[in-house]
Amino acid sequence: MDVIGIDIGFGFTKAVKGHERIIFKSILGEAAEIQYTEALLDEADKDEFLHLEFDGTSHFVGELAERQSNVRFFTLDQGQFVSRFALPLALTAVGRLASSHVPVNLMTGLPIGHYRQHKTEFARMLTGKHAITMVGRDGSREEKTININKVLVVPQPFGSLFGTMLTEEGKLKDRRFLQDKIGVIDIGFRTCDYTVSDKMRYSERGSRTTESGIARGFNIIASKLREKSGVNVELYRLYDAVEKGSIKIRGQEFDLKSLTEQVFKQLATTIANEVDRLWADDWDMDAMIITGGGGKVLEPYLRSQLTGEILPSPEQNEDQRYRNVRGYAKYGRYKWGATGASE
């Protein structure tokens, strides 16, 4: 039995099984015949070649779709994401980590604002046997049957709480979480999720999903670039540019550093104001966790606007985008044991 944690986000899909992990952009594309698939130089970075055949359809996934597909699919609509994107993205990730025919117990999460509406459909869609084919860079074909035995769906930000309080084996490592009130600020691509764990009990009053994800900032940056260049830059093509601080469009380089800093400061202020309003009655908060891919870039701007202890990531220098999904994997081992055999 495999125990796998998976986080299917609007920006990136992440999955963890033990010490194995995978991450890729949540983009689907029409598969095309590629005449030459190797990098031109050995020194070039090797990209993930993610080509999935499932249910009669052939998909390029992640950066392969971004680079090679004429028709690409990317959405920020939650209903469409669950119904059209979640399953092929999940099977691409699980297909890389799981062994064929070996039962899988899957641990995952949904944004709080969509949890009640989509959790049953989400679990039902993922559960069961799925016949897939993974096509390799050299054209080789690996047929797999993914047998997803159980799916447990929790409110998304709890992943980071589990990651902080549990060991890799799924054991409780700090009993303070059984007594403390912890607030989690999970800044994703489209959404920002807030939740409160009061002595390890979910607080409905202190939990909410807003539209203050990093995409709000990316939209402003894309609008400014459109004004200056006349080109509509897709949001998922801004990740590297924002990190680098510049983008080249039709031979002209545009500096993004000052604009990005201004936009991120503004977004951090919006989130801090939402925290103040949402947690006004939770003045007895013991600590907070800032998490998510957006949390990684906004934390420097956000820390000075929050009052109280902020718990660091348990994994030093780890990519924040993995924080929820590592927690899902740990909680899966807590719930089912290391082999997934127990209830």
Secondary structure, DSSP 8 states (H G I E B T S, - for coil): -EEEEEEE-SSEEEEEETTEEEEEES-EEE----S--S-SSTTS------EEEETTEEEEETHHHHHH-SSEE----HHHIIIIIHHHHHHHHHHHHS-TT-EEEEEEEE-HHHHHHHHHHHHHHHSEEEEEEEE-TTS-EEEEEEEEEEEEEEETTHHHHHHHHB-TTS-B--GGGGT-EEEEEEE-SS-EEEEEEESS-EEEEEEEEES-SHHHHHHHHHHHHHHHHS----GGGSHHHHHHTEEEETTEEEE-HHHHHHHHHHHHHHHHHHHHHHTTT-TT--EEEEESHHHHHHHHHHGGG--S-B---SSTT--GGGHHHHHHHHHHHHHH-TTS---
